[in-house]
Amino acid sequence: MTSEARAGKNGGGPIVLIDEEEDRWDGRTETDEPTETSPLVNAGVRHDGTSISNNERRENWLGYEDFVDFPWWQRPSVYWLLGPYLLFTLAFGGIIVPKLNLIVDLVCRSYFADRQVLDPAFTFTPVIMGADNPQCNIPAVQKNVATFTLVLSALAGGLSAITAPKLGSLSDRYGRKRLLVIASCGGVLNEIVTIFVAKFPETIDFHWLILGSFFDGIAGSFTAGGVLAHSYTSDCTPPSKRGVHIGYLHACLFTGLALGPLLTGYFVEWTGSLLSIFYVVLGCHLAVILFFWSFLPESLSHKRQMAAREKHRYEQEATAAQLRSGLPGSVSDSVRPQVASFLSDRMGSWLPAFLSANPLAPLKILVPSGRHNKLLRRNLVVLALIDAIILAAAMGSGTVIILYSEYMFNWRNLEASRFVSVVSLTRVVILLGILPIINYFFRILPLRRKRREDGNQNVLESNSGADNTDVWVLRIALLCDAAGTVGYIFVRRQELFILCGITTAFGGLASATVGSAITKHVPGERVGSLLGATGLLHALGRVFAPTLFNGLYAGTVETFPQAFFVLLASLFGLAVCGSFLVRPHVYLEEDGYVAVPVRESPRSQDADILADDEMPSETLPRI
């Protein structure tokens, strides 16, 4: 057993628990550092002793070794995920406008009904569901709609901030597949509630939509789906190709956001019923769940799941042991000895559960303890904050940009839709075309050249931190986002406004790159927990960003409507500055978050077991 609690770069003062026999067996010395081209032990040989073909050994990655003997339909790959993920994003993007229109109609009906109750002489034009209802375009109805949609968004976002990190952590121990199914069930329940409310508006009050948002949020909502999809991709993709494959997921997302509203608009017009699209979206959710459950191969082998569960159990035991021995002296002095003894014995059982219930507890993975992990902590925190800024800008700025363009250039719905489609499709082209080319010339070719020079084609890639390509692609992409946003402030011609939008589309490289780079900093069994922490930040951004951006625009549209873009450009400027703090090739070897407590063996000849009292205290988790 080798467990090194140190960063992979500048990791002074290593804390090592070593089984000497195993260390001699694998041939590594204390100074050996795993890299993306570390030799693979017993490479070229299957578990049954037969050799592996050249095609199979072309790419060696830790995520492959447990599936070598499996047929192709049981081997995990990002390509299994692209179809259902695209269907999911089409449903997510396509339902936004129809659901908003449904809420407007329902709130409008309720508003006029309440007015008539207060004033029996009051008359109004009946509200027809799914039809054009100009009588609803009044400030009172719009205000009620804005308030109600804010409640729905805050509820779903707040609950997903709690559940998404939990699902990500659980997926490390119980597999990605079943958690993907659970996360998708929330959307099914949400659409069922929506259909009932839309079908029986006279019987079911529109406030029942809050129950649908509750179901959506408690299952993790869109946030958990993204966390688990990225975790699945990280499991089955070597670091050299991870950014490209995560880029495929982001291309699916932008395709769904670009084509979803267009397809749903034509479908509603063709059927003549607003309710019909909700049945289609419900069918999409059920199809995704069926595919995940029946066909999607699990990306974490049973062996890796059991290892993650065992490590988690050891962490809990270590935390409990520390807490049992750490009753504060002030408490011990102020209570009877019997009470102090009872609290000391019981603290290790209830306090860890209490601490884990803290909604911000998942963020502790971003700050591993130890002075030697200083660079690692900085990288993780900076990358997580950059990721949160990108997500918050994407979730909160879209509506304001459309409102601003319609206000400044007198665009109608058609022109605004074309602008959104052009920018989104440009992002798709960049992610599917330019990013793979960059990856091939700056990462794949150098890796192949190194393999030829070393004369060893059996190379094991490992998570060894963000490389130079990651860092520079991230910086350039963020600069494009910042430059395009600054352009929004000053341009007054619609052609230049569109050009600025295309410039920001190159920022799509940043979202894929940061999502890939951050997973390279931790061992594979920690990826779900790490992405769960970033998912918590995503959920918080989903709650606060629209409120902040919409509020700022509403307050300044009459005096300085570009104030929103000033704020957005400032955020991207901070992200650019932060990207220059990220250092390449900094990573955590094995697991440096907690040391596994080992009891003293009754046999003195077991010299390779480290006693508890020899364990440095700085390896214990910070509470």
N, C-alpha and C positions, 0 to 999 in steps of 0.2 A: 504493500500500500504506500502510495506517495501522495502526500497532500501538502502543497506549498502555498502558504498564505502570503504571496508577494506579487507585485506587479511584474509584468514581463520585461519592463524596461526601467532602468534606474531603481531597481528593487533592492536597495541596500538592506542589510539586516534580515536575511531570509529566516523564516521560521519553518522548520522542516520536521515532519514525522516520517521516518523512513523505515521500511522493512528491508533490511540489508540483503536478504536472499532475493527478494523481488528486484531490488535495485541492480544486483549483479546479473540477474536473468535478462533484464531488458537492455543492459549495456549502457545505460545513461549515467553520466556523471553529474555532479551537483551544478556544474557550469553549463551543461547542455541545455539549450533553449529550444523548445519546439517552434517551428515556423510553418509557413504554408507549404514548405517543401521538405518536411521531416520524413525520413524513410519509414515505410509502413512495415511493422513487424509481421513476419510470416506472410508478406504480400505475395500474391501469385498462387496461393494455396487455399482451397475451400476448407470448410470445417471437416469434410470427409476425407481430406488429403488429396483430392484431385486438383489439377492445375486450373487456373483461370485464364480465359482466352485474352488475346491482346485487346479486343474490343471492350471486355469487361474491366481490364486493368487501366484503360485509358484515363479514367478519372477515379482517383482514390480519395474518398472522403469518409470521415467517421460515420456519417449517416448512411453510407452504403453497405458497410461491412456486415450488418446483421440481415441484409436482404439479398446477398449474393446468390443464394440457392433458391430464391423465390422466382416463380414465373413472372413475366413482365406485368401482368395485370394485378399483381400483388406488391409491386415495387412502388414506393411513394415517389411522386414527382410533382413539380409545380404545374405541369400540364394537366394533371387530373383536376386541379383546382380552378383553372382559368374559365372553363365553361360555366360551372355553377356560380362562380364569383361574378362573371359578366351578367348572368341572368339576375343575380341578386342586386347588382348596381343599377341595372336597367329598371328593376322594380323600385328601388330606392329613389332614383332620380325621376322616374316617371310619375310617381304618386305625389310629389310635392305640390304641384299646381292643382291637380284635381282635389286633393284633400283640403287645400286652402280654400278653394271655391266652395267645397261642401261645408266647411266651417262658416264661411260668410253667409251662405244660405240659411243654415241652421240658426246662427246667432241673429240674423235679420228677422227670421220668423218669430223667434222668442222675443225680440225687442218690440216688434209691432204688436204682438199678442199682449205683452205686459202693458204697453201704452193703451190698448183698447180696454183692458181691465180697469185701469185708472180713469180713463175717459171714455165712457160708452159711446159718445158721439164721434169719437175718432174713427176715421176710415182710411184704408190703405189698399194699395194694389196687392193682390195675393202673390206670395213668393213661390215660384215654381222651381223645384229642385233641379239643378243642372242647366237651367235656362238663363237667359240674360235678364237680370233683375236690376234695372237702373235705380229703382227706389231704395236699394241698399247702399248706394254710394253717398252716404251722409256721414258726417263726422262722428256721430254717436255710435253708429254701427261699426265703423272702422276702428274706433277706440276700443269697443268691446272685443272685436276680433283680435286686435293686437294684444290685448291683455290675456285673452284666453289662449292664444297660440304661445305666448310667452310662458304661461303656466305649464302647458303641455311639454314644451321644449325643456324648461327647467326641471320638471319632474323626471323625464326620460334621461336627461343628461346627468342630473344629480345621482339617480339610482345607478346608472351605468358607471359613474365614477367609483362607486363602491363595489359593484359586481364584476366589472371587466378585469381589474387586477386579480381578484380572487379566481376567476375562470382561467386567466393566464397562468397563475401559479399552480392551480389544480391540473392544468393540461401538461405541465412538466412531469407530473407523477402518475396521471391516469390516461395520457394520450390526448392528441389533438382532435381526433375524429368524433368521439362522443361529446366533447365540449362544443364542437362546431354545431352538432345537432341541437344541443341545449340552447345555444345562443340564437339559433334560427327559430326556435319555438316561440320566442317572444313576439316576433313579427307576425306569426300565424295568429296568435291570440289577439294581437292589436288589430289586424285586419278583420277578424270575425266580429269584434266589438264595433268597428267602424261600419261594417255592412249592416248589422242590426240597427244601429242608430240611423243610418241613411235610409234604410228600408221602412222603418216604422217611426218616422219623426213625430207623429201625433201621440205615440205611446211612450217612446223612450226619449228622455231628455238628453240634449246634446252634451250635458256635463258628464255623461257616462263615457265620453271619449277619454276622460282623465284615467279611467280604469284601463283602457287600451294602452295609454302611455305608461302606466304603471307596469303592465305586463312586458312591454317593450324594454323599459329601463331595467327591470329586475332580472331580465335575461341577458343584459349587457348591451342591447341595442346594436347599432351599427359599429360602435366603438369596439365591443368584444369581438364582433365578426372580423374586423380589421386586425386586431391583436392576434387572434388565433390563426388567421390566414397567413400573416407574416411569420408567426412561429412555425407553422407547417412548412412554409417555404424555406426558412432557415435550417430546419432539420434535414431537408433532402437536397440542399444546394451547397456546393463547396464555396468557400469565401471568394474565390476568383470569379464566380459567376453570380453571386448572390444579389449584387446590385442590379444586374440586368433582369433577373427573375422577379425581384420585387418591383422593378419597373414595369414588368408585364401586369402585375396586379394593379398598379396605379394607372396604367393605360386602360385597363378594364373599367376602373372607377371613372375616369374622365370620359370614356366612351359612353358609359351609362348616364352620366350627368348631361352629356351633349345630346344623345339620341333618345333617352328616356322620355323627356317632355314632348319631343316631336312625335314619337310613336304613339304615346298616350293621347295626344291631341287629335291625331288622325283617327285613332280607334274610337274615341268618344264621339267624334263627328260622324263616323261611319255607323255606329250603333244607335246614336241619338239618345244615349243614356249615360249619365255620369256614374251611376252605380255599377255599370258593367265593368269599368276598369278596376274596381276594387276586387271583383271576382277573379279577374286575370292576375292581379298582384298576389292574391291569396293562392292561386294555383302555382305561381312562380315560387313562392315560399315553400309550398308543399313539395314541389319538384326538387328544389335544392335539398331539403331534408331527406327525401327519398334517395337521392344520389349519394349524399354523404353517408347515410346509413348502409346502403346496399353495395356501393361500388368504390367509394374512396378508400384507398389503402391507408392504413395507419402509418404515420411517419416516425413514430417512436416505438421501437421494438419492446417486447415485454421485459427483456433484460434491462434496458435503459430505464423503463418506468419503475421497475423494482429497485434499481440502484438509486433513483431519485427519491423514492419513498423512504428508503433506508436512511439516506442522508438527511432528509427532512426530519425523520424521527430522532436521529442523533442530535440535530440542532435543537429540537424541542427539549431533549433531555439535558443538553448542555445549558440551555437557558434556565430550565427549571432548577438544575443543580446550583447555578450561580445565584438565583433568587432565594433559594432555601438558605444559603449561607450569607445572604446579604441583607438581613433585616436591619433597618436603621437603628443606631444606638439610642436615638431619642425615643423611639417607640419601645425598645426593650427596657429602658429606664423608667418609663411612665406607666407600665402595666405590670401585672403580677408575672412571676417567672413562668407559671403554668400557661398563661395567655401568650406570653412571648414565644414559648416553645411551640404552642399550637400554631401561631401565625407563621413561624419560621418553617414548620413542616408543611403547612398548607399553601404557602405563598407560591411555591414552585408549581402548583397544579392550576390555580385559578388566575394568577397574574399573567402568564404567557397568553392565555386565551383572551384576557382583557386587553392586553397590548396589541394582539393581532386584530382585535375588533376596531382599533383606531383606523378611521378611513384613510388617514395619511400614512399608515404603517407600510404599505407597499413601496413608498418612496425610499425606504432605507436601503434598498438594493443599489441605489445610485451613489451611496456614500459608504463603501466598505471601509472598515476600521483599519488603523495602522498608519504610521507615518510614512512607510514605504509605498503606500497606495495613494500618495498625494496627486500624482499625475493622472492616475486612473480615475480618482474621484472628480477631478477637474474635467476630464474628457466626458465622463458619463453625464455630469450635471449640465455641461455646456451643450452637448448633443441633444439631451432631453429637452432643454429649453428652446433650442433652435427648432426641434421637431414640433414643440407646442406652438411656437410662433407661426410656423408654416401652416399648421392645422387651423389655428385660430383665424388666420388671415383668410384661408379658404372657406371656412364655415361662416364667418361673419361679414366678409366684404362683398360677397356676390350680389346680395340684394341692394346694397348701397351703390355699387358701381352701376347697376342697371338703372336705379332711380336717378343717379347723377347724369348718366348719358341721356336719358329721356328728358331731363330738365334742361340740360345745356344745348342739346342738338335737336330737340323736338322729335326724338325717335318715337316711333310707335312700337307695338309689340313685335312686329315682323323684324324691324331693324335691330331691336335689342336682342331678339332670339338669334339672329344671324351673327351678331357680335359674340355672344356666348358660345355658339357652335364653332365659330372660327378659332377662338382662343382654345377651347377644349380639344378640338381635333388637332390643332398645332401641338399641344402637349402630347397627344397620343403619338403623333408622328415622331416627335423628339424622343419619346421613351422607347418606341419600337424600332426606330432607325438610328438615331445618333448615339444613344447610350450604348447599344451593343457594339457599334464601331469603336467608340472610345475604349470600351472594355477589352475588345479584341487586340487592339494595337498597344495598349498601355498595361495590360495585365495578362492576357492569355499568351500572347507571343513571347514576352519575357519569361513566363513560367515554363513554356515548352523549351525555350533556348537553354534555360538553366538545367532542365532535365537531361537534355542531350549532352551538355557539357559535363554533368556529373556522371553520365553513363548509367543512370538509374531511373527507369521509367516507372518504378513502383514507389510513388511518392504520396505521402499522406498529408493532405491539407488540413489545417487546424485553425481555430479562431485565434489569431495572433494580432488583434487590433486593427484599426483602420490603417490602410496603407496610404502612400503619397497620392495615388490616383484618387482615392476617396476624398482626401482633404482638399485637393485642388479643384476637383469637380464641384464639391460643395461650395467652395468659395466663389467660383465663377458663376454658378447657378444663383446664389444669393445676390451677387452683384447685379445680375440680370433682373431679378425681382425688384431690387432697390432702384435700379435705373428706370425701369418701366413705370414704377409707382411715382418716382419724381417727375417723370414726363407727364403723368396724369395731372399734376398740379399746374403745369404751365401751358399745355397745349389747349388751343381753342378751336381747332379744326378737327372734324370727325375722322378724316383720313389719318392724321397724326395720332389721334386717340386710339384708333384700331392698331396702328403700328406699335404704340406703347403696350397694348394688350398682348400682341404677338411677342414682344420682348419679354414680358412677364411669363409667357408660356415656357421660355427656356428655364425658368425657375422650377419647372416640374422635375428637372434633374435633381434638385436639392432634396425633395421629399423622398425619392427612391434611394438616393445615396445615403442620407442620414438614417433611414430605416435599415439599410444594410450595414452601415458602419457601426452602429451602436451594438448590434448583435455580435459583432466580432470581438467585443471586449470581455465577454464572459464565457465560461464553459457552456456546452450545449444544454446541460440540465438546468441552466439558469435563464435560458432565453425567454421562456414563457413568463417568468416572474419579472424579468427586465422589461419586456414589452407590455406587461400588465401595468407597470409603473408609468410608462409613457402613455398608456391608454387612460390612466387616471387624469393625467394632464390634458389629454385630448378631450375627455368628457367635461372637465372644468372649462376648457376653452369653448366648448360647444354651448355651455350655459352663459358665460360672461361676455364672450366676444360679440355676439349679435346685439346684446343689450348695450354694450359700450359703443360699438360702431353706429348702430341705428340712432342711439341717443345723441351722439355727437353730431351726426348729420342733421337730425331734426332741429337741433339747437342752433346750428350755424348756416343752414341752407339759405337763409335770407340775407346774410351778411358776408360770409366767406365759405361757400360750399366746398371749397377744396381743403378745408381743415381736416376732414377725414383722411384724405390722402397724405397730409403732413404727418398725422399720427401713424399711418400704415408705413410710410417711408422711414420714419424713425425706428419702428420696430424691426424692419428689415435691415436698417443700418446697424442696430445692435446685434442682429444675427450675424451680419458680415464681420463685425469686430470680434464676436465670440468665436467664429470659425477659425480665426488666426490664433486662438488659444488652444485649439485641438492639436495634439501631438500624435504622429503616426507610430504604429508598432508598440502601443501601450496596451496591455491586456492583463487579465487575471488568470494565472495558471491554476488549474484544478479548481479549488474553491477556497477563497480567503475570507469568507464571511463568518465562519465559525469553526472552531477546532472541535473535533469529535472527542468527547471525554472517554478515556480508557481506564478501566479499573486496574489496580495492581494485580498481577497474576500471583497466585499462591506459589507458583513454581519459580524459584529464583533464576532458573536457567533460561527463562524467556526474556533474554536481554534486549530483544528487538521491540519490546512494548514500552512505550513511554508512560511513566506514571503521571497521575494528575498533578502532583506537586511540582513536576518539572515543566509543566505547560505554562508558557508566558501568559500573563493576564491580558495582554493587549490583543490576543487572538479571540477573546470572548466577545460576544456581540454587545454593542452599546445599547443600553435601554434608555 
